[in-house]
Amino acid sequence: MATKTESIEIDSVTASALKTRAAERGVSVSQLVSELVPLAIDDPAIAELDRRWAEIESGKATVAHNDVERWLKTWGTADFKPWPGR
């Protein structure tokens, strides 16, 4: 039975990385991707990112970049404090 295939466009850097990784494992790129996709789909971290993105798209308030940057610059200093509300 013939398997139906489809082409998906990706950037050359990603294609090169996939080819290299597949070669290291001794499998085709399509085999490598078919092994990785279920991990990405079922990964709780991906689900959490999807949940957070949905909040952003729904208009829920986000933190301004400048505020995050200012807070990150305190890491490792005497001025560091946990993020407010956490």
N, C-alpha and C positions, 0 to 999 in steps of 0.2 A: 504494500500500500504506500503510495506516494504521500509525503508530508507536504502540506501547503506551507510555503515560505512567504515572508514579507520583508521588505527592506525598510530600514529605519536610518535616518540621517543623524550622524553624530560628528562632532568636531574631530579633527585629525589627531589632536593630543589624546583624546579619549580612545579613539580607534587604536592608536599605537599602544597605549597602556593595556587595552584589552587583548590585543594580539600578543604582546609580550607575556602577559600573565597566562594566557591560554597555552602558549608554547612552553612555558615553565612547567605547567601541569600536564602537558602532553595531550591536550584536548583541543577541539575546535573552539573558535570564538562563540559560536552559537551554543555549544555545550556549556561553556563557562557562564554565559549570560543566563542560560536556562537554570543553572544551579544558583546563581546569585539573586535572581528576581524574587523567588519565594522568600528569601531571607529579608530582602528590603520591604516586601509587602507585609510580612508578618512581624516586622521589628517594632516593638513598643515605642522606640525612639521616633520612628517615622510617624506612627500614629499620633504621638504627642506633637510633633511638628505640624502635622495636618490640622490638629485641633487648634493650635496656636494661630496658624495661618487663617483658619476660618474665623477666629475672633478678630483678627486684624481686618479681614475683608468685610466683616459685619459692622465695622466702625467702632469697635471697642477701643478705648484710649490706649495708646502706646507710649513708650518712654522716648523722649527726644534724644537724638544722637549725641548732642552736646552734653546732656546730663549723664549718659552712660560713659562717654569718653572721660568726663571729669572724674567720675567715680572710679573707673579703671585705673586712672593715673595715681590713685591713692593706694593701690595694692602694694604691699611690701613697705609701706611707710607708716609713721606714727599716726597719720591722719586717717588711716583706713578704718571704716566702720561697715558693718553688713548693710546690704542694700535695704533701704527703708521699706518696711512692711514685710520683710522676710524673716 
